[in-house]
Amino acid sequence: MQTVTMKVTAKVAAVATGLAMATSMLSFAPMVHAAAACDVGMTNLTVGARGASVTNLQKALIGGGFSIPAGATGYFGAQTKTAVAAWQKSVGVAPAAGYFGAKSRAAFNLSCGEAAGAGAGTGAGVAGCKPGDLFSSTTGQSCSATGTGTGTTGALAGTDGTLDDVTSLSQYSNEKVGEGQKAVTILGADVKASKDGDIALKSVKVSFDDSGVTGGAATRLNRYLNKVSVYLGDAKVGSADVSEFTESGSTWSKVISLSGDTAVKSGQTSKLYVKVDSATTIDSNDLVDTWKVELANIRYVDGAGVYSTDSTTGDLDSHGTQVLINYVSYATASNTKLTVTTASDSPAKNIVPVDDVNNTDNVTLLKGRLKLDGSSDALLKELPVTLDGGARNVNALANTLTLKIAGQTYSKSVTAASATATITFDNLDYTVKAGDTVNFEVLADLNNVDGATMYEGDVIKASVTTTNRDYMSIENAQGDQLSDSNEKSGTALGEYQELRTKGIGLKMISSNFSVAAGQSANDDLGTFTIRYSVTAFGDTAYVSSLADAKLSGVTTGKTSINVDRAGTATIGGTSVTLKNTTDTTLNAAGLYEIQEGETNIFEVTTTVQLPAAGSAGQFRASLGGVSWTNTSTQAAPANTYTSNLDAFQTAYYGLN
């Protein structure tokens, strides 16, 4: 991806109180206290117009030095047309034809409103009023000179407020600006008003210096940026397109007018930020270019209506703070990263009941999550999933694989005659929102156990592996693929599901613990009991009545219990017992018989002794597995249930 380094110097302007206003502002200086004279309404005025709006326009023109010999008569005639044309020419309204339309009205409102300094307030929420206006720009209604307003600056307390200090924010020292990225903060400053009164910020002059740019056309600012905006706190108060900036030597500048609530209260500090929208592309020749940005001045008004321009206060002219801007790929700038994880409720290793005649549909094999960090949305187009059939070809076990993601469903046929295969869901077009975590689920329609291609006890699992992640097609908001090395990580790994037409299912009920103190330091005994249910499906099941303790796993032909001390396996059991609390009857082979669809409750108990004198620790017992069979005469059942046993354990208990 293309990158560019832009060095940006935060140089915010300083105050020169009492500097002259623009020519258009001077035009109506005599009207400072004549609020009504600024109200020219919203109707376009031309020869033949009559009324109060014409009268107010004539008074303002006469007061500004533009002659109307007949005076303010309220009739728009040839003399008024000539005066309007002269005024238009003086303030740059073109064409200067003497027709008072929307363009003239906008210039008039600005000049007359700002000259009438008593209008620092905006009225009691009058629509269309902004700081400095004496009447609404949308309704023509008068704006109170001392109103409080809502959503605008309102009245300014005191009459002698000044800009007391400007301090550059040091956290903007190494900012990343990505191609096409919007509202990237490149510098900021604390703006503090003096204790003499409130001030309202009216404009800031933003300048970019291209002295670090190497050559030719690269010096055009619009090669790098599209828009520059000014914020006061969280509120956007002004902006300008880069096309509006004026080039002078190596500098591109623009005075950006501010509106809305721009007041800085007496003795208080507000944070001012400059943000940019970057260009969507940048030429590779521009990668070494640097820029400096500065706030050349800040213009403000105090409660007495006095306008001042500051270009020397605080850090504004110190050149002491340089902000380095790295022009990087959109994904890098937006810090986009996708993380794939296995959901906590994804199926653990388990026995799945299937049919020997009909297919079994919608069996969940995997649940996962996609978490998207950063500020960019991402479009997920393709998600590959690995299907693993153990010793069997996947098409012998499943006929269809389905992906469910955020309420949407996509299905693919399973046709691969191989033990592992990649099934790619390639028609997704699903948008993952920045900051969101999206759940997904992989399900299979399973074939029937026919004893020819699919057998009792076959296994199947689904996973999103590292390879799947590499080949996942997902794009950021700029249409660039997220790269696996930096922007994608993690996996979602399923566990084997054992497919059977008949078998047993276990459910955890409870556990408990008791301790018996011994006569010496190493003969305390802890007794652990795990209580669980066993349900037979598809046929009558027979469960072993024998039990033992193992470091891990299960002994074939028995029910096993495992004990660990602070996570380290240990065998300290003086006894292990297994009891069927539902039916204690044993058949001739010494097995518990459970009819199809019935449930029996079992308890397995072990007693643990401390392993060494004086030692203490945290002990826990876990169910290692249960041996079972569908054959009534098999005294040592060959099948072992070891699925989904994470919950079949006691809590850790301390023994002394």
C-alpha positions in Angstrom: 0.0 0.0 0.0 1.1 3.6 -0.6 2.4 5.6 2.4 3.4 9.2 2.8 4.8 11.1 5.7 3.4 14.5 6.5 5.2 16.6 9.1 2.7 18.9 10.6 3.6 21.9 12.9 0.9 23.1 15.2 1.2 26.9 15.1 -2.0 28.5 16.3 -2.4 32.2 15.8 -2.0 34.9 18.4 -4.2 37.9 19.2 -3.9 41.4 17.9 -6.8 43.2 19.5 -8.4 46.0 17.7 -7.2 45.1 14.2 -9.4 46.6 11.4 -12.3 44.6 10.1 -12.7 43.6 6.5 -14.0 46.3 4.1 -17.5 44.9 4.1 -17.6 45.1 7.9 -16.5 48.7 7.9 -19.3 49.6 5.5 -21.9 49.6 8.2 -19.9 50.8 11.2 -22.3 53.7 11.9 -25.1 51.1 12.4 -23.6 49.5 15.5 -26.7 50.2 17.6 -29.3 50.1 14.9 -30.4 46.5 15.1 -33.6 47.0 13.1 -31.6 48.5 10.2 -30.1 45.1 9.6 -33.5 43.4 9.1 -34.0 43.2 5.3 -36.2 40.1 5.5 -36.0 37.2 3.1 -37.6 38.6 0.0 -35.5 39.6 -3.0 -35.5 43.4 -3.5 -35.4 45.2 -6.8 -36.8 48.3 -8.5 -40.4 48.7 -7.5 -40.2 47.0 -4.2 -41.6 48.8 -1.1 -41.8 48.3 2.6 -39.8 48.1 5.9 -37.2 45.8 4.4 -36.4 48.4 1.7 -36.3 51.2 4.4 -33.9 49.2 6.5 -31.7 48.5 3.5 -31.6 52.2 2.5 -30.8 53.2 6.1 -27.9 50.8 6.2 -26.6 51.9 2.8 -26.8 55.6 3.7 -25.1 54.9 7.1 -22.3 53.0 5.3 -21.6 56.0 3.0 -23.6 54.9 -0.1 -25.6 57.9 -1.3 -29.4 57.8 -1.8 -30.3 61.5 -2.3 -34.0 60.9 -1.6 -33.3 59.3 1.7 -34.8 56.1 3.3 -38.3 56.4 1.6 -39.2 52.7 1.6 -39.4 52.7 -2.1 -36.7 50.8 -4.2 -36.0 53.1 -7.1 -33.1 54.0 -9.4 -31.2 55.8 -6.6 -31.4 52.7 -4.4 -30.3 50.5 -7.3 -27.2 52.6 -7.8 -26.4 52.5 -4.1 -26.8 48.7 -4.0 -24.6 48.3 -7.0 -21.9 50.4 -5.4 -22.1 48.5 -2.2 -22.0 45.1 -4.1 -18.9 46.2 -5.9 -17.2 47.2 -2.6 -17.8 43.8 -1.0 -17.2 41.6 -4.0 -20.7 40.5 -4.8 -20.9 39.8 -8.6 -22.5 40.9 -10.7 -22.8 44.3 -9.1 -26.1 44.9 -10.9 -28.1 46.6 -8.1 -30.4 43.6 -7.7 -30.6 42.6 -4.0 -31.0 38.8 -4.0 -29.8 35.8 -2.0 -26.1 36.4 -2.6 -26.3 40.0 -1.6 -28.5 39.2 1.4 -25.9 36.7 2.7 -23.1 39.3 2.4 -25.3 42.0 4.0 -26.3 39.8 6.9 -22.7 38.9 7.7 -21.4 42.5 7.4 -24.3 44.3 9.1 -24.6 41.6 11.8 -21.0 41.7 12.8 -20.7 45.5 12.7 -23.6 45.7 15.0 -21.6 44.3 17.9 -24.5 44.4 20.3 -25.8 41.3 18.5 -23.4 38.9 20.2 -26.4 37.0 21.5 -28.6 34.9 19.2 -32.1 35.3 20.6 -34.1 32.9 22.6 -33.6 30.0 20.3 -34.7 31.9 17.1 -34.2 29.6 14.1 -31.5 30.8 11.7 -29.7 33.0 14.2 -25.9 32.7 14.7 -23.4 34.6 16.8 -23.2 38.2 15.6 -26.5 38.2 13.6 -29.3 40.7 14.5 -32.0 38.8 12.6 -32.6 35.3 11.4 -31.1 34.2 8.1 -34.0 31.8 7.5 -37.1 33.5 8.9 -36.2 37.2 9.0 -37.2 37.3 12.7 -35.2 39.7 14.9 -32.5 38.1 17.0 -32.3 39.5 20.5 -29.0 41.4 21.1 -28.9 39.9 24.6 -30.8 36.6 24.2 -29.5 33.3 25.5 -30.4 31.1 22.5 -30.3 27.4 22.2 -27.7 25.5 20.2 -25.8 28.7 19.5 -23.3 30.9 21.3 -25.9 33.0 23.2 -25.1 36.1 25.3 -21.4 36.7 26.1 -20.7 37.8 29.7 -18.5 40.8 30.3 -17.3 43.3 27.8 -13.5 43.0 27.8 -12.9 39.3 27.1 -9.7 38.3 25.3 -7.9 35.2 24.3 -5.7 34.5 27.3 -3.7 31.5 26.2 -3.4 28.9 23.4 -1.6 25.6 24.2 -0.9 23.0 21.6 -2.0 19.4 22.6 1.1 17.2 22.7 -0.8 14.0 22.1 -0.9 14.8 18.4 2.7 14.0 17.6 2.6 10.9 15.3 -0.8 10.7 13.6 -1.7 8.2 10.8 -3.8 9.5 7.9 -5.1 6.8 5.6 -6.2 7.0 2.0 -9.9 8.1 1.9 -10.1 8.4 5.7 -12.4 11.0 7.1 -12.3 13.4 10.1 -8.7 12.5 11.1 -7.5 14.8 13.9 -4.1 16.2 13.0 -3.6 18.8 15.7 -5.3 20.4 18.6 -5.0 23.2 21.1 -6.4 24.4 24.4 -8.0 27.8 23.9 -8.5 29.8 27.1 -10.5 33.0 27.6 -9.3 35.7 30.0 -11.1 36.3 33.3 -12.4 39.6 31.9 -15.3 38.1 29.9 -16.5 35.5 27.5 -15.4 35.4 23.9 -16.9 33.7 20.8 -14.6 32.3 18.1 -15.5 33.6 14.7 -12.9 32.1 12.4 -9.5 30.4 12.2 -6.9 30.7 9.5 -5.4 27.3 8.6 -2.2 27.1 6.6 -0.3 24.2 5.1 3.3 24.6 4.2 4.6 22.4 1.3 8.3 23.2 1.8 9.0 19.5 2.5 7.3 18.4 -0.7 9.7 17.1 -3.4 8.9 18.6 -6.7 6.3 19.7 -9.2 2.7 18.8 -9.1 3.1 17.1 -5.8 2.9 20.5 -4.2 -0.9 20.7 -4.8 -2.6 20.2 -1.5 -5.5 18.3 -3.1 -3.2 15.4 -3.9 -3.3 14.7 -0.2 -6.4 16.1 1.3 -10.0 16.8 0.3 -11.4 18.7 3.3 -10.3 20.6 6.4 -12.7 20.9 9.4 -12.5 22.7 12.7 -14.1 21.3 15.9 -14.6 22.9 19.3 -14.8 19.9 21.6 -17.0 17.3 19.9 -18.9 19.9 17.8 -18.0 20.6 14.2 -18.0 24.4 13.9 -16.5 25.0 10.5 -15.1 23.4 7.4 -13.7 24.2 3.9 -12.9 22.1 0.8 -9.2 22.1 -0.1 -10.2 23.6 -3.4 -11.0 26.8 -1.5 -7.5 27.2 -0.2 -5.3 29.9 -1.7 -1.7 29.2 -2.7 1.0 31.8 -1.9 4.5 30.6 -2.4 4.9 27.4 -0.4 1.8 28.0 1.7 -1.9 27.0 1.1 -4.2 28.9 3.4 -7.9 29.5 4.1 -9.8 31.5 6.7 -12.5 29.1 7.9 -15.6 30.8 9.3 -17.0 29.3 12.5 -20.7 29.0 13.5 -22.8 27.3 16.2 -21.8 27.4 19.8 -18.3 28.8 19.7 -18.3 30.6 23.1 -15.3 30.2 25.4 -16.4 31.2 28.9 -14.5 33.6 31.1 -11.5 31.9 32.6 -12.4 28.6 31.0 -10.6 26.4 28.4 -12.0 24.8 25.3 -10.3 22.3 23.1 -10.0 23.2 19.4 -9.2 20.6 16.8 -8.2 20.6 13.1 -9.4 17.4 11.3 -8.9 16.4 7.7 -10.5 14.2 5.1 -7.7 12.7 3.1 -7.5 12.0 -0.6 -8.6 8.5 -1.8 -5.4 7.9 -3.7 -1.9 9.1 -3.6 0.9 8.7 -6.1 3.9 6.5 -5.2 6.2 9.4 -6.0 4.7 11.4 -3.1 5.7 8.9 -0.4 8.6 10.9 1.0 6.8 14.3 1.0 6.2 16.2 4.2 3.8 19.0 5.2 3.5 21.4 8.0 0.1 22.7 9.2 -0.5 25.7 11.4 -3.3 27.8 12.7 -2.2 31.2 11.5 -4.7 33.2 13.5 -7.9 33.0 15.6 -10.6 35.8 15.2 -13.1 36.3 18.1 -15.6 38.7 19.4 -16.2 39.8 23.1 -19.4 40.7 24.9 -19.1 44.4 23.8 -19.1 43.4 20.1 -15.4 44.2 19.6 -13.7 41.9 17.1 -10.0 40.9 17.5 -7.5 38.7 15.6 -4.8 36.9 17.6 -1.6 35.6 16.1 0.9 35.8 19.0 -0.6 34.2 22.1 0.9 31.0 23.7 2.1 28.3 21.4 0.5 29.9 18.3 3.6 31.4 16.9 6.2 29.3 18.7 6.8 26.6 16.1 7.5 24.4 19.1 5.1 21.6 18.4 5.6 19.5 15.3 3.0 16.8 14.5 4.3 14.0 12.3 1.7 12.5 10.0 2.2 9.2 8.4 0.2 8.6 5.2 -0.6 4.9 5.3 -3.1 2.4 3.9 -6.7 2.8 4.9 -6.7 -0.5 6.8 -3.6 0.5 8.8 -4.9 4.0 9.6 -8.3 2.6 10.7 -6.5 -0.1 12.7 -8.7 -2.8 11.1 -8.3 -6.3 12.5 -10.5 -9.4 12.3 -10.2 -12.0 15.1 -11.8 -15.4 14.7 -12.6 -17.4 17.8 -14.5 -20.5 18.9 -17.7 -19.6 20.8 -18.0 -20.7 24.3 -21.2 -22.7 23.5 -19.7 -24.5 20.5 -20.4 -28.3 20.8 -17.8 -30.2 22.8 -16.9 -33.8 21.9 -20.2 -35.6 22.1 -22.4 -38.4 20.8 -24.9 -37.3 18.2 -28.0 -39.5 17.7 -28.5 -40.3 14.0 -30.9 -42.6 12.1 -30.2 -45.8 10.3 -32.8 -45.1 7.6 -33.3 -41.4 7.2 -30.9 -38.4 7.1 -30.4 -36.3 10.2 -30.5 -32.6 9.4 -29.3 -29.4 11.0 -26.7 -30.9 13.4 -24.5 -28.2 14.8 -20.8 -28.9 14.4 -19.3 -25.5 15.2 -20.1 -22.1 16.7 -17.7 -19.2 16.3 -17.3 -15.5 16.4 -15.9 -12.8 14.1 -14.7 -9.7 16.0 -13.8 -6.6 13.9 -11.7 -4.0 15.7 -10.9 -0.6 14.3 -12.9 2.2 12.7 -13.7 0.6 9.3 -16.5 -1.7 8.4 -15.6 -4.8 6.4 -17.4 -6.8 3.7 -17.2 -10.5 4.2 -17.4 -12.2 0.8 -16.0 -15.7 1.3 -15.6 -17.9 4.4 -13.9 -21.3 3.9 -14.7 -24.1 6.4 -12.7 -27.4 6.8 -14.8 -30.5 7.2 -13.1 -33.5 8.8 -14.6 -37.0 8.6 -11.9 -38.9 10.6 -11.4 -42.2 8.8 -14.3 -41.7 6.4 -14.8 -39.5 3.4 -16.8 -36.4 4.3 -19.4 -37.0 1.5 -20.1 -40.4 3.1 -21.1 -38.7 6.3 -22.8 -35.4 5.3 -24.6 -34.3 2.2 -25.0 -30.5 2.9 -23.1 -28.0 5.0 -24.8 -24.8 6.1 -23.5 -21.5 7.5 -25.6 -19.3 9.6 -24.3 -15.8 10.2 -26.2 -13.0 11.9 -29.6 -14.4 10.9 -28.6 -15.2 7.3 -28.3 -18.8 6.0 -26.0 -20.1 3.2 -25.8 -23.8 2.1 -23.3 -25.8 0.1 -23.4 -29.4 -1.1 -20.7 -31.8 0.3 -19.2 -33.7 -2.7 -15.6 -34.3 -1.8 -14.6 -38.0 -1.6 -11.8 -37.4 0.9 -11.4 -37.5 4.6 -10.9 -33.7 4.8 -12.3 -31.1 2.5 -12.7 -27.3 2.3 -16.2 -26.0 1.8 -16.2 -22.4 0.8 -19.2 -20.2 1.3 -18.6 -17.8 -1.5 -21.8 -15.8 -1.9 -22.0 -14.0 1.4 -21.6 -10.2 0.8 -22.2 -9.7 4.6 -21.1 -6.4 6.2 -19.4 -6.6 9.6 -19.7 -3.3 11.3 -16.6 -1.7 12.9 -16.4 -2.7 16.6 -19.0 -5.5 16.3 -18.7 -9.2 17.2 -20.7 -11.4 14.8 -21.8 -14.9 15.7 -21.7 -17.7 13.2 -22.8 -21.4 13.2 -21.8 -24.3 11.0 -24.4 -27.1 10.6 -24.5 -30.4 8.7 -27.2 -32.6 7.2 -25.9 -36.0 8.0 -26.5 -39.2 6.0 -28.0 -42.4 7.6 -25.9 -45.1 9.1 -26.1 -47.8 6.5 -23.2 -50.0 7.5 -21.7 -49.7 4.0 -20.4 -46.1 3.6 -21.3 -44.7 7.0 -20.9 -46.8 10.2 -21.8 -46.7 13.8 -19.3 -44.6 15.8 -18.0 -42.6 12.8 -16.9 -39.0 13.7 -17.1 -35.6 12.0 -16.0 -32.1 12.8 -15.9 -28.6 11.3 -13.3 -25.9 11.8 -12.1 -22.5 10.6 -8.4 -23.2 10.5 -5.5 -20.8 9.9 -5.5 -21.8 6.3 -9.2 -21.1 6.0 -8.5 -17.7 7.6 -5.8 -17.0 5.1 -8.2 -17.6 2.2 -11.1 -15.7 3.7 -12.2 -12.9 1.4 -13.0 -9.8 3.5 -12.5 -6.2 2.4 -12.3 -2.9 4.3 -14.4 0.1 3.4 -11.9 1.1 0.7 -12.2 -2.3 -1.0 -8.8 -3.6 0.1 -8.4 -7.2 1.3 -7.4 -7.6 5.0 -4.0 -9.3 5.0 -3.6 -12.4 7.2 -0.3 -11.3 8.6 -1.5 -8.1 10.2 -5.2 -7.8 10.0 -6.6 -11.3 10.5 -5.9 -13.7 13.4 -7.4 -16.6 15.4 -9.2 -19.8 14.6 -12.5 -21.5 15.4 -11.9 -25.2 15.9 -14.7 -27.7 16.3 -14.5 -31.1 18.1 -15.3 -34.5 16.7 -19.0 -35.5 17.0 -19.5 -39.2 17.3 -22.4 -40.5 15.2 -24.5 -43.3 16.5 -28.0 -44.8 16.1 -27.9 -46.0 19.6 -25.9 -45.2 22.7 -26.0 -43.2 25.9 -26.1 -39.5 26.8 -24.9 -38.0 30.1 -26.0 -34.9 32.0 -24.3 -33.3 35.0 -26.5 -33.0 38.1 -24.3 -32.0 41.1 -21.1 -32.5 43.1 -20.1 -32.3 46.7 -17.0 -32.6 49.0 -16.3 -33.4 52.6 -13.1 -33.6 54.7 -12.2 -35.8 57.6 -9.3 -34.7 59.8 -6.6 -37.3 60.5 -4.3 -37.8 63.4 -1.2 -36.4 61.8 -0.1 -33.8 59.2 -0.6 -36.0 56.2 -3.6 -38.2 56.8 -6.5 -35.8 56.2 -9.1 -37.3 53.8 -11.2 -35.5 51.3 -14.2 -37.2 49.8 -15.5 -36.1 46.3 -18.8 -37.2 44.8 -20.1 -36.5 41.2 -23.8 -37.1 40.5 -25.0 -37.4 36.9 -27.7 -39.0 34.7 -27.4 -41.6 32.0 -30.1 -41.8 29.3 -30.2 -44.6 26.7 -31.2 -43.9 23.1 -31.9 -46.1 20.1 -31.7 -49.4 22.1 -31.2 -50.8 25.6 -27.9 -49.8 27.1 -25.8 -51.6 29.7 -23.4 -49.6 31.9 -20.5 -51.1 33.9 -20.8 -51.3 37.7 -17.0 -51.2 38.2 -15.1 -48.0 38.9 -11.5 -46.9 39.4 -9.3 -43.8 39.8 -6.9 -42.7 37.0 -4.6 -39.9 36.4 -6.6 -39.1 33.2 -9.1 -40.7 30.9 -11.1 -43.9 31.4 -10.3 -47.6 31.9 -12.1 -49.7 29.3 -14.8 -51.7 31.1 -15.1 -49.3 34.0 -16.3 -45.8 35.1 -13.2 -43.8 35.9 -12.7 -40.7 38.1 -9.7 -38.4 37.8 -8.2 -36.2 40.6 -5.9 -33.3 40.2 -4.1 -31.1 42.8 -3.9 -27.5 41.5 -4.1 -28.8 38.0 -1.5 -31.6 38.4 -3.0 -35.1 38.2 -2.6 -37.2 41.3 -4.0 -40.5 42.6 -4.5 -40.5 46.4 -7.8 -42.3 46.5 -8.3 -44.9 49.3 -11.5 -46.0 47.6 -13.7 -45.5 44.5 -17.4 -46.5 44.5 -20.1 -46.3 41.8 -23.8 -46.4 42.7 -26.9 -46.4 40.5 -29.4 -44.6 42.8 -32.3 -45.2 40.4 -32.0 -49.0 40.1 -29.4 -51.1 41.9 -30.2 -54.3 40.0 -27.4 -55.9 38.1 -27.8 -58.4 35.3 -25.9 -61.7 35.1 -22.8 -60.0 33.6 -22.7 -57.4 36.4 -24.1 -54.6 34.4 -26.7 -51.9 35.0 -29.5 -52.2 32.4 -31.2 -49.0 31.1 -34.1 -49.3 28.7 -34.2 -47.1 25.6 -35.6 -43.7 26.5 -35.1 -44.3 30.3 -32.8 -42.3 32.6 -30.8 -43.6 35.6 -29.0 -41.4 38.2 -25.4 -42.4 39.1 -23.0 -41.3 41.8 -19.2 -41.9 41.6 -17.2 -41.2 44.8 -13.5 -41.2 45.6 -11.6 -40.4 48.8 -8.3 -38.5 48.5 -5.4 -38.4 51.0 -2.9 -35.6 51.1 0.2 -36.7 49.2 2.9 -35.5 51.6 3.3 -34.4 55.2 2.6 -30.8 55.8 1.6 -30.1 52.2 -1.6 -28.4 51.3 -3.3 -27.6 48.0 -6.4 -27.2 45.9 -8.0 -30.6 44.9 -10.7 -31.4 42.4 -12.3 -34.6 41.0 -13.5 -35.0 37.4 -15.4 -37.8 35.6 -12.9 -39.5 33.2 -15.5 -41.5 31.3 -18.2 -44.2 31.4 -18.0 -47.7 29.8 -21.1 -49.0 28.2 -22.5 -51.5 25.6 -25.6 -52.6 23.8 -24.8 -56.2 24.5 -26.1 -57.6 27.8 -23.4 -60.3 28.1 -20.3 -58.1 27.6 -19.0 -57.9 31.2 -16.3 -55.4 30.3 -18.2 -52.9 28.0 -16.0 -51.9 25.0 -17.6 -48.5 24.3 -16.5 -45.5 26.4 -18.4 -42.3 26.8 -15.8 -39.4 27.0 -17.7 -36.6 25.3 -18.5 -33.2 26.7 -17.2 -34.0 30.2 -15.8 -30.5 31.0 -18.8 -29.8 33.3 -18.5 -33.2 35.1 -16.3 -32.1 37.9 -16.2 -30.7 41.4 -15.0 -27.2 42.3 -11.5 -27.0 43.8 -11.3 -27.5 47.5 -8.5 -26.7 49.9 -7.2 -29.5 52.2 -4.9 -28.9 55.1 
